[in-house]
């Protein structure tokens, strides 16, 4: 399957069945460079599965997925997918986002780590084991890991999970800045602010419904 000009990810007829249950069916979706796609839907509707199929982490049982050349990805998973008891520090978690880039000097790597720690407000916890962090602090460390390589596609799965109110407003500012240079796919139940930032609005419940505007987003697109 070939991509249309400016598309970076295309899904055609994608479905997934697991243990006799349909998770997703007949999903058609194209994501273009510069899109900010906000995604919501009911629990169990397939939102996280959709993201993982797009990332190549899950193979669909039907349909095709095409990713454009030169696409670099930063991924912020749900916090409950991370083993917080793994013996690594905050700095090591953030720096792991650069492991795939062999071109950076040690000095540039250190500068990127410092910049990411400042962005997610974890400089004072740089040497702390992740097992000592609160849920919100761990989420911020994983955000630092996702953005440190400056990818051109950012995939955020419930980025507001466990985040305290102080950092929540800062996070919106970070996302706005990132949207100026990267394509964003973002799943969240908290869509009031994010919907106004996004350029596209999807509801996922086994398949995809796209809203023409955020007016009915999170409820139904049927009345548009």
C-alpha positions in Angstrom: 0.0 0.0 0.0 1.4 3.4 -1.0 0.9 6.6 1.0 -0.6 9.8 -0.4 1.6 12.8 -0.5 2.0 14.4 3.0 0.6 11.3 4.7 2.9 9.7 7.3 0.7 6.8 8.5 -2.1 5.1 6.7 -4.4 2.3 7.9 -6.7 0.5 5.5 -9.3 -2.1 6.7 -7.4 -2.7 9.9 -9.0 -5.1 12.4 -7.9 -7.0 15.5 -9.5 -10.0 17.1 -8.1 -11.4 20.4 -9.5 -14.4 22.3 -12.5 -14.5 20.1 -13.3 -10.9 20.8 -13.3 -8.0 18.2 -11.1 -5.2 19.5 -11.0 -3.1 16.3 -12.7 -3.6 12.9 -12.6 -2.0 9.5 -10.4 1.0 10.5 -9.5 3.4 7.8 -7.3 6.3 8.8 -4.6 8.5 7.3 -2.5 10.9 9.4 -0.8 13.7 7.6 2.3 15.6 8.5 1.4 18.4 10.9 -1.9 16.8 12.1 -2.8 17.1 15.8 -5.2 14.1 16.3 -7.1 14.0 19.5 -8.6 10.5 20.3 -11.2 9.6 22.8 -13.8 6.8 23.3 -15.1 4.4 25.8 -12.9 2.2 28.0 -12.2 -1.0 26.0 -13.1 0.7 22.8 -9.6 0.0 21.3 -7.8 3.4 21.6 -4.6 2.1 23.0 -4.7 -0.9 20.7 -5.0 1.4 17.7 -2.0 3.4 18.8 0.1 0.2 19.3 -0.9 -1.0 15.8 0.2 2.3 14.3 3.5 2.0 16.2 4.1 -1.5 14.9 3.9 -2.9 18.5 0.8 -5.0 17.7 0.2 -6.8 14.4 -3.4 -6.5 13.1 -5.3 -9.6 12.2 -6.6 -7.9 9.0 -5.8 -4.9 6.9 -2.6 -3.0 6.2 -0.5 -0.3 7.9 2.0 1.9 6.0 4.4 4.3 7.7 6.2 6.9 5.6 10.0 7.1 5.2 11.9 9.2 7.7 9.3 9.1 10.4 10.8 9.2 13.9 8.5 8.4 16.8 8.4 9.5 20.5 5.9 7.4 22.5 4.4 8.1 25.9 2.6 4.9 27.0 0.2 4.6 29.8 1.9 4.6 33.2 0.6 1.1 34.1 2.7 -0.4 31.3 5.9 0.6 33.0 7.7 -1.4 35.8 8.4 1.3 38.3 10.6 -1.1 40.3 13.2 -1.4 37.5 16.5 -0.2 39.0 17.1 2.9 36.9 17.3 6.6 37.6 15.2 9.4 36.2 18.2 10.6 34.1 18.7 7.1 32.7 15.0 6.8 31.8 15.1 10.2 30.0 18.4 9.5 28.3 17.1 6.1 27.0 15.1 8.1 24.4 18.4 8.8 22.6 19.6 5.2 22.4 18.7 4.9 18.8 20.7 8.0 17.8 24.3 7.1 17.3 25.2 10.5 15.7 25.1 12.7 18.9 28.3 13.6 20.8 28.5 12.9 24.5 28.3 16.6 25.1 25.1 17.0 23.0 23.5 14.0 24.7 24.2 15.5 28.1 22.7 18.9 26.9 19.6 17.2 25.6 19.1 15.3 28.9 19.5 18.5 30.9 17.0 20.3 28.6 14.4 17.5 28.9 14.8 17.3 32.6 14.1 21.1 32.8 11.2 20.8 30.5 9.4 18.2 32.6 10.6 19.8 35.9 12.5 16.9 37.2 16.0 18.4 37.5 15.9 18.0 41.3 15.0 14.3 40.9 17.6 13.5 38.2 19.4 10.9 40.3 16.4 9.4 42.0 15.4 5.8 41.2 12.1 5.7 39.4 10.7 3.5 42.2 10.8 6.5 44.5 8.7 8.7 42.2 5.1 9.6 42.5 2.8 8.5 39.7 2.9 12.0 38.2 6.7 12.3 38.4 7.1 8.9 36.7 4.7 10.1 33.9 6.9 13.3 33.5 10.0 11.2 33.3 8.4 9.1 30.5 7.4 12.3 28.8 11.0 13.5 28.9 12.1 10.2 27.3 9.5 10.6 24.5 10.5 14.1 23.5 14.3 14.1 24.0 15.1 12.9 20.5 12.9 15.6 18.9 10.9 13.1 16.9 8.6 14.2 14.1 5.7 12.1 15.3 4.6 12.1 19.0 2.2 9.5 20.3 0.7 10.2 23.7 -1.5 7.7 25.5 -3.3 9.4 28.4 -0.5 11.9 29.1 -2.5 13.5 31.9 -2.6 10.3 34.0 -1.4 11.0 37.5 -0.3 14.5 36.6 -0.9 17.1 39.4 -2.7 20.3 38.7 0.4 22.4 38.8 2.1 20.5 36.0 -1.1 20.0 34.0 -1.1 23.6 32.8 2.6 23.4 32.0 2.0 20.2 30.1 -0.6 21.9 27.9 2.1 24.5 27.1 4.6 21.8 26.2 2.1 20.1 23.9 1.3 23.3 22.2 5.0 24.0 21.5 5.6 20.4 20.3 2.6 20.7 17.9 4.4 23.5 16.1 7.1 21.1 14.8 5.7 17.6 15.1 2.6 15.5 14.2 0.7 14.5 17.4 -1.6 11.5 18.2 -3.0 11.9 21.6 -5.5 9.7 23.6 -7.1 11.2 26.6 -10.3 11.2 28.6 -9.6 14.9 29.6 -10.4 16.6 26.3 -11.7 20.1 27.3 -8.4 21.9 26.6 -6.8 19.4 24.3 -9.8 19.4 21.9 -9.3 23.1 21.3 -5.6 22.5 20.5 -6.2 19.6 18.1 -6.8 19.9 14.3 -8.7 16.5 14.1 -11.0 14.7 16.6 -11.6 11.0 16.6 -13.8 8.7 18.6 -12.7 5.1 18.7 -15.2 2.4 19.6 -14.1 -0.7 17.7 -14.0 1.5 14.6 -13.3 5.2 14.0 -15.7 8.1 13.8 -14.2 11.5 12.9 -15.9 14.7 14.1 -15.9 17.7 11.8 -15.4 19.9 14.9 -14.8 19.5 18.6 -18.4 20.6 19.3 -19.7 17.0 19.8 -16.3 15.5 20.5 -16.4 12.9 23.3 -20.1 12.4 22.9 -21.2 11.7 19.3 -20.3 12.9 15.8 -23.7 11.7 14.5 -25.4 15.1 14.8 -22.8 17.0 12.7 
